[in-house]
Amino acid sequence: MTPREAAGQYQAKNWSILPMRGKACVEPNWSERTFTIDDIKDGDNIGAHLGSKSNHLTDLDLDCQEAVDVALYFLRGDLYPASSFGRGSQMTHALYSSKDGKLAQFADPDAGGDEAMIVELRGSDGLSVMLPGSTHPDTNQPIEWVNNADPKKVDFAKLEHAARLIAITTLIIRNWGEDGNRHYPAMYYASCLARSKIPADDVDAIWQAVMDKTPNGDDRHRRKKVTEARDRIAAGKSLANPRKLIEEGVMTEQAASR
């Protein structure tokens, strides 16, 4: 599919198309303009306005591999992506329609540069997204659809909650620890989740994702840690202290305080 062919499909969805160089539209005042297929030149990629110019198009951008790996634990039910794309068969973007869309970013405070951003929600006017029919400027790979139906209409707050869960899970996985030190992070993170204000079903989904995506997650003792922590809270007993993780070198002071 060429950028011009893709542009015709996106116009049929009432998306406001953009000629793009790499990942960005470089045309003057692009955020305020309306473009046609004739504006797409040789060598261009194809994109679209986000927000109100494109039926309130909102982009969930999974910016790291951990977020890609765990996203579908939280994009469930009416959030399951009907419209998604990436490179190859791997979903790195999911599209939705949300009238109250805005920009929401979730980053790793311990990381820098390109490694910092975990997941972004981008639904504000004045933002854009590169779409299938394009070629990724960094890898030269084609951007391809994973699911190519119309984006689901969703409440932005619900989508933002799912993005936050993806970020929390990513941070736990990144700070899980090396071989031989996993008992303590399992105790501590289970305790943090059990006493948090996160709904129990979401806590269970976080823990399932962490167990599935970390080494030795099939250990039945680790999988029971959240339940054990809930039982301790109900019995008025104390929970794991992050000081033990710091002493064991599993976690830094900054990560524990976070």
N, C-alpha and C positions, 0 to 999 in steps of 0.2 A: 504494500500500500504506500503510494507516494504521499508527500505532504499535501499536494493539491487534491488528491482523491480523498484523503482523510478530512480535509477542510470541508468538502461537500457534505460528508456524513455529520460533521459537528454542527454545521449550519442547520441541518435537518433536525437536530436536537435543540435548536434555538440557543446554541452557545455562540458567543461572540469571539470569532477566531482572531488569532494573532500570528503574523509572520515572525519567526524567531531565529536569532543567530545563537547557536548553542542553546542555552536554557533561558535566554532573555530576549525580549523584544527591545530593539534598539531604536525604533522609530520615534521621532520627537512626539511628545505628548501622547504616547501610545495608550495610556490608561484612560484617556478621555475620548479616544477615536474609535470609529467602527471601520473594520477592514473587510475586503472582499477577497475572493480566490485570486483575482488578478494581482493582488498585492504580494502574493507568495512567489518568490523568485527562485531560480536555481540555487541550490545550496542552502536554502532556508529549512528550518524545522517548522513544525506546526504546533501552536499552542492555543490557549483560550484565556480570556479574562475570567477571573474568579469573582464570585459575588453576584450582585443584582443584574449585571449585564449578561449573565449566562444562566438564567433560571436559578440563581442563588447557589451556583456550583461551589462546593467546598472540597478541598483536597486534604486527605489524611496522608501525610508524608512520613514514611518510616525511614529514618535517617541512618540507622545502624543495623548490623546483622542481628543483634539480639532482639531488637524491636520487630524485625521481620519474622524471626523465629517464633515469637510468642503472641503476635497480634491476634491470631484467630482464636486464642483462648478467651479473648474479651470482645471481639467483634462477632457477637452471637445474636441469634434471633433476628430482630428487625435491623440490627447493625451489620449483619453478614453482608459483605460487599457484593452487590450486584454488578458494580462497575469498578474494575480494578485493573492495574497494569504494572508492568515492570520490565525487566530484562530477562529473556527466556520465560520460564514458567513461574518465576519468583515474583510475588506481589510486593512491590515497594510503595505503591500509591493506591488508595481507595477513594473513590469519588462519591459524594453525597450531595443532596440538595437541602440546604438549611437556611431559612429566611433570616435567622438571627446569627448567621456565621460571622466569625471574627478571626483574629490571629491569636493563637495560643501555642506557646512553645514550652517544651519540657527538655531540659538539658542536664547533663552530668556535671555537677559543680567541681568535681575532681579532674575533669578532662579539659583539654584545650583544643583549639583549632577545629578541624573537621570532625574530631572525635567527640566533641562536646554535645552536639545536638542528638537527642534520642528520637523524638517524634514531634512533629508540628501539625497543627490544624490551621488551615489557611482558607478562610472564607470571606475575607474582607474585600470590598471594592479597592481597586488599585493594585491588586496582586494578580499573578498569572501562573499558569502551569504548562509545562511542556507535555505534549500528548503523543500517543501512538501515531506512527507515521513519521516520527522523528528518529534521528540517530543520536545516541548519547555522545556528547562532545568529549568526554574523558576516555571512554572505552571503545568508541566506534561501534557499539552494539545497537541493533534496532530496538526501539521502544515498542513493546507489543502488549496487546490486551491479554489479560488473564480471564476476566469476565467482562463481556461487552453488552450489558443490558443498560437500561436507563438508570441513573443514580437514584437510590432510595431517598425519599423525603424523611428527614429525621430531625429530632430536636437537638440543637447544638449542645445543650448542657449534657445530654446523654452521651453524645459523641466525645465531648471533652472529658467526661468521667472515664470512658474507656481508654482514651489516650493517656490519662493520668495513671491508670492501672498498668498499661504497657510500660510506662516510664518507671514506675515503682518496681515492677518485675525485672526490668533490665538492670536497674541499679543493684538489686539483690544478687542477680547472677554475676554481675561484674565484681562484686565484693565477696564472693562466696568463699574464697580461700584456696590454698594449695592442698596437695595430697597430705593426709594425716591431720588436717586441721578442720575438717568439716563438721565434726560433732558440735563444736561451739557455735559456729554461725547458724546451724540448723536450730539450736535451742534459742539463740538470741532473736533471729528473724521471726521465728514462729511466735515468740513472746510478743514482739513488737506488733505483729499482725493481729494477734488475738486480742490485744488490749486497744487496738486502734478503733476509729469510728468507721472504718470501711465495712460495708455490709458483709455478713458472714459468707454469702454465696460468692462474693468477689474475692474474699480472703481465700476461700477454697480454690478458686480458679488461679489465683496468684501462686499458691503453694503447689498446685498440680503442675503449673508451667515450670516453676523453679525445680521441682523434683525431676521433671522430664528432661530439662535442659542443662542440668549440672551433673558432674560425675558421681556415680554411685547413688543416683536419685531413686533407684529401685529398692534401696534399703528400706525395709518395712518400718524400722524404728524411726527413721527420719520422716517418713510420710505421716507418722502419727503425732509429730511434734505440735502441730497447731491444736489438735484435739486435746493433747495433754496440757497445753498452756491454758486452754479454755477451762479445763477441769480445775486447774490450780487457781485460776481467778475465781471460779464459783466457790471454791473451798476457802478462799481468803488467804491463799499461800503466795509467797513471793515468786517472782519470775526471774529469768536469766538476766544477768547484768552485763552490759557491754564491756566492763572493765576486764573481764576474762578474755575477751577477744583481743583487746589491746595488749594484754600481757603475753598472749600467745603469738602476737605478731600477725594475726589474721586481719585486723582492721586498724586503721589509723584513728587518732583522736578525732580528726575532722569527720571521718566517715561515721564514727560511732555517735558523735553529737548530732549529726544530720538525721 
